Amino acid sequence: MTTATQTIPQNMPQTHPEAVPETTGDLGPATATGAYDPARAEAFMGRLVETLNGAGLALMTSIGHRTGLFDTLAVLPPVTSAQLATEAGLDERYVREWLGAMTTGGVVEHDPEAGTFALPPEHAAWLTRSAGPDNLAVPSQFIAVLAGVEDGIVHCFRNGGGVPYAAYGRFHEVMAEESGLTVVGALEAHYLPRVPGLTDRLEAGIDVLDVGCGSGRAVNRLARLYPNSRFTGYDLSEEGVGRARAEAAEAGITNARFEVRDVTRLEEAAGFDLITAFDAIHDQARPDLVLAGVARTLRPGGTFLMQDIRASSHVHHNVDHPLGTYLYTISCMHCMTVSLAQGGMGLGAVWGRETAERMLGEAGFADVAVHELEHDPVNYLYVARHG
């Protein structure tokens, strides 16, 4: 990940009703796309109502995760709101309202006669910390994070430019938690085995660089696993690098170092045997320069492991993507805009496999294999080598 140092203009114009074109409210055939179909309109209205409920449920799911309510409820028999609040150490009135959202959202089951609530085990399997990488409550936190920059995004729609990383509260915290589930826990089982002989080389001792290391979870994990190898993490975010250094110090890790570095300027020619990038390339200001730098920095016979979004570069191929709308939203409200905030290319999260493979080729990687990850339906793993 990279972070720009700009801040959102303090005199940013706010959205006002008068800025939106007036409508007559007539539901007639006054569109440019054909006759008005009342049944289609009503069906679409129903879908929008579901969307409103879903958006509310996403926010309350984030709160349920952050407060530990799902974890607490999952191990209890049916309980009242007061009992749950006591067990979780929370305020009962807020817990009661949260349970209302969870009940009407179909997440929690309610017995009105007993006044109790219960979390079915089939639901807990996707909502609790014990669910590991299956815990969908973790990415739900991004909805609230992105909502916090809506004014800035609206400003950019009208004036161009971008919203910098510094504007996103809790971003590194949430990203580190998600990385801990989808990347760190999968390194040994899903990533390293894709390169024959890599684990043996790591055990013997090689030089490894993680580009856009964020809070350093992956680097510190690998450093613990392979004490004979030397690990480096670069990121433009001082907050992320600070978190990485603190974790390494607390764990007593001595074979990992972290630097605040602009990764478009990788200067160590042939300095590393393995370079990794976990969901970090697409939101760079200049991913083309980053990839060219990666190719230049790899030693002969080295490997570049790049995890990035599993999607097409063409929107019509993403219509049936199970998370298509979510990914384009994340892209518009984060990945694309943080790149544009630095005067970058603004590729966005859904830059897609076609663009990724083309840019890897242009950077000098003639041998690129693309793997689908069994544990992670959102990302591809690109294994790239020099020709």
VENUR-V353706 format. One line per field, one symbol per residue. phi: phi as a letter, one per 20 degrees, with the letter a starting at -180 (. if undefined). psi: psi as a letter, one per 20 degrees, with the letter a starting at -180 (. if undefined). burial: I if it has 9 or more other ideal C-beta (glycine too) atoms within 8 Angstrom, else O. Layout:
# VENUR-V353706
phi = ???
psi = ???
burial = ???
This chain:
# VENUR-V353706
phi = .ccedfcfgfeffefcgfeegfcenfddeededpffdgffffffgffffffffffffffffgffffemffffffddfgcefffffffemcffffffffffffffemedecdffemdcbdgffegfdcdfffmfeffffffffffffffdggfffgfgecmnbdfgfeefmgfffffffffeedgfdgfeddfffdgnfffffffpcdccdemflemgffffffffcfeedcccdbfefffffffffffffemeddccccfbfffcedefldcecccbdlcffdffcffffffffffeffgnfcddcebgeaefdgfedgeffcgfffffgffebgffffffdmefmfnfefnfffffffffffoeedcdddeefebfecededdcff
psi = qqprirqpphkpqqpqhiippqqiipmalkrijaqpohghghhhghhhghgghhgghgghggghghijhghghhjqrpqrhggggghikrphhhgghghgghghijgqppohgikrqqoqhhhhijirhiiciinihgihhhghghhijgghggghhhiabrprhiiopjghgghhgghhghggiighhhfhiiopighghhhhorpppoplicjjggghghhhhniirpqpppqiohgghggghgggghikpikpqqqopojimoinpliqhppqoolighjqgmhghghhhghhhqqpjrqoooprpnrqiphhijhjphkgggghggggifgghhghhjkahlgrhlhrgggggghgghijoiopppppphiniiqropopqq.
burial = IIIIOOOIOOOIOOOOOOOOOOOOOOOOOOOOOOOIOOOOIOOOOOOOOOOOIOIIIIIIIIIIIOOOIIIIIIOIOIIOIOIIIOIIOIOIOOIIOIIOIIIOIOIIIOIOOOOIIIIOOOIIIIIIOOIOIOIIIIOIIIIIIIOIIIIIIIIIOOOOOIIIIIIIOOIIOIIIIIIIIIIIIIIOOIIIIIIOOIOOIIIOOIIIIIIIIIIIIIIIIIIIOIOOIIIIIIIIIOOIIOIIIOIIOOOOIOIIOIOOOOIIOIOOOOOIIIIIIIIIIIIIIIIIIIIIIIIIIIIOOIIIIIIIIIIIIOOOOIOOOOOIOOIIIIIIIIIIIIIIIIOIOIIIIIIIIIIIIOIIIIIIIOOIOIIOIOOIOOIIIIIIIIO
